[in-house]
Amino acid sequence: SQKIEQNSEALNIQEGKTATLTCNYTNYSPAYLQWYRQDPGRGPVFLLLIRENEKEKRKERLKVTFDTTLKQSLFHITASQPADSATYLCALGPPGGYQKVTFGIGTKLQVIP
Amino acid sequence: GAVVSQHPSRVICKSGTSVKIECRSLDFQATTMFWYRQFPKKSLMLMATSNEGSKATYEQGVEKDKFLINHASLTLSTLTVTSAHPEDSSFYICSARLSATSNEKLFFGSGTQLSVL
């Protein structure tokens, strides 16, 4: 069965360092992969989308890579700030625009001042 | 960016009562909206896809008579939890897609924490 794995353990890093979060998947051939941020008691907020034919995407301090051979995406936050503390979800979208997006469990990031 | 407003943010009700949750797209028309539930430290689970002017499509295992969805306009979808019981306590979230043809970009409401006593 399809499976999305994110490290459900919290990731603690020092302010100013680069945070790297991992999203692995199995039994899946996504057309695209999304990353969302979710704060406690709030809905997710869309951050970035990367397609299967793209290796890397950047947006300000965020960088996403997508390796379809390894079936893995890495999400980086450079120069991390305490305000970046949140849970980050990856989501996979299958081919065909109408197909439903499947979410991972998320990784909780804590940036320590 | 597109804004989705969800209401109420928190509701506490007695067992056996019904609760309605509203999801509105404020600055765009959403022909399709999605309803999810999320348990603590668990992933978002899609419950149903709400289509304007037609019946909702429910995911396997979700009782359509229990979770009534109405999408009467291009900007409003409602989820009614009927005869709520403590096991229905959860965080419910709606989302809408900006594109009429793709789920590539989803905008989420702020969620509703339902507690059934």
Interface residues (C-beta under 8 A of the other chain):
Chain A: I4 S8 Y32 Q34 Y36 G41 R42 G43 P44 V45 F46 L49 L89 G93 G97 Y98 Q99 K100 V101 F103 G104 I105 G106
Chain B: V4 Q6 S9 F34 K41 K42 S43 L44 L46 T49 F91 I93 C94 S95 S99 T101 S102 N103 E104 K105 L106 F107 F108 G109 S110 G111 Q113
